[in-house]
């Protein structure tokens, strides 16, 4: 039995199975193939996901600590948007210094990364002062 049934914003259905690669046996492969075939017949998408890469997992775990609105300051958000629109790709350290006192503005910047208002490469490198920050989806 699949783990998740999702409906995309466009109305398309997606069935998702989640299981770490190292735990998949022959029976699982047969079940995943059968589920994928059934989904194709119904016009649904099928995805099989494994564990997240270790670096991405660590970065997301860090950012999750800043997911709550209480860490976000509206003045810092506005200033961060201003800076990043004029300097896309600036390092996290430079961005924080340009926005304000780094230790005070960093929580809001991390919150913006969590909410995808800012973007950074999180899959291959640990989040650091040198991480390049880009505009995300504002609004």
Beta strands, then each sheet from edge to edge (+ up, - down):
strand 1: 4-7
strand 2: 13-18
strand 3: 45-49
strand 4: 90-91
strand 5: 118-119
strand 6: 132-135
sheet 1: 1+ 2- 3-
sheet 2: 4+ 6- 5+
end
